[in-house]
Amino acid sequence: MVGRNIRHKAKGKWTYRAPKTRRVFRPNIQRTTIFLRGERRRVHICTRCLRTLNKTA
């Protein structure tokens, strides 16, 4: 996903003309140890998936 980020503080009508840059939304990746098929594995996993994993466990 991408968005547009205003580079500096802008108020009023200036917000329409304020210089904007491209912004990329990146996943929140964490390195953690989980049990996978009965053994401990160290994996890089996003926090959304980690929450889902904790709910099912």
HUJOCOR-V628333 format. One record per backbone hydrogen bond with DSSP energy under -1.0 kcal/mol. CO is the residue of the C=O (numbers start at 1). NH is the residue of the N-H. Records with the same first field share a line. If there is no record, write none. Layout:
BEGIN
CO: NH, NH
END
This chain:
BEGIN
1: 25
3: 23
5: 21
11: 14
12: 15
13: 16
14: 18
19: 7
21: 5
23: 3
27: 29
28: 47
30: 45
32: 43
34: 41
36: 39
39: 36
41: 34
43: 32
45: 30
46: 50
47: 51
48: 52
49: 53
50: 54
51: 55
52: 56
53: 57
END
